[in-house]
Amino acid sequence: MNCILLGPPGAGKGTQGKKIEEAFGVVHLSTGDMFREARKSDKVVDELIALGQLVPDDIVVDVIKKRLQKEDIKKGFLLDGFPRTLNQAKEFDVVLETRQIKIDLVFFIDVHFEESVKRIAGRRVCPSCGVSYHVIATPPKVPDKCDFCCNLLVQRNDDRESIVRDRLKIYRKHSEPLVDYYKRAGSIVYIDGSKGELDVFKQISKHLEIR
């Protein structure tokens, strides 16, 4: 079973991806993780992401294409946050056809603009041990300090509110034709992302359980 998980920044795609991987045995392929790794060795990618801009389609598709060559995806995969543009979706379809891979379902987690801003801008991370927090949802025991190593928490540059709003505007511009594309293909499933984490997982699970 191969699926795609779409939704704006802050929709909880990463959280749901991990839950789906654990419950259904598919490999969670997080494009966010892939590009955080790519930022370490690619200055262009690093600068684009820091400014909240989209990485060029050819670079994105190439990263995904290489990842799909690994053996672990043969039992099924869940792509988290890709494709992000209509052009990426079309290029990805060519890659899939070449490898004789079929996408079974495309989940779109829908979250309102301001809710996405609140979710992302509230994120904090420990620069030492990497543990993540949220100032409202999962705050540390001591404000601004990691529960585990007591280091001061930081906010990633691309999580600052001004950058977040730019990211969301860009996302909305490109997401509508992308969603329409998968809607015409008959593979999209709409998920109400305003609900709690468990409720969202239940919405997704009911579609996976009948496959």
C-alpha positions, 0 to 999 in steps of 0.5 A: 500500500502506497499513500501520499499525505498532503496538507499545509505546514502545521497540519500534523503530517509528520505526527500522523505519518509516524502513527501510520508507519507504526500501525500499518507497517508502511515506511514513513518518508518525510520530505521535511526530514529529507530536506533538513538533511539536505540543508547540511550539504546544499547551500541553495536548499538551505537558503531557500528553506530559511526564507520560506521559499519552495525548493525547485521541482527538479531538486525535490523530485530527484531527492524523492526518486533516489529515496524510492530506490531503496529496498525498504519501500517495497512493502509500502510507503507513505510520502509526507508532504510531497508533492507540493506543486502540480508540476511535481505531481506530474513529474512524480507520476512519470517516476512511478510509472517507470518503476511500476509503482501505484499510489493507492490513496492521497490524504489531504489534511485540511487546516485553516490558515490561522490555526497553521500559523499558531501551530508552527510559530509555537514550536521550540526545539532543544539545540542540544538533544533535539527534543521538540516542544510547543509553547501551548500544546507541549510546553517544557516544565520550565519555560524555555528550557529543555526537560532533559538537558536544561538547555535553552530552547530555540525557535527555528528561523523558518518557524518564525511567524513572518516566515510561516505566513509567507510559507503558507501563502506560497503553499495555498497558491500551489495546493489548489491545483494539486488537490484538483489534480488528485481529485480528478484522479479519484484518489484523494481523501479529505481529512478534517485537520482541525480535530485532535491528533487521535481523531485525525488518525482515526479518520485516516485509519478507517480508509487504510483498514479497508484496503 
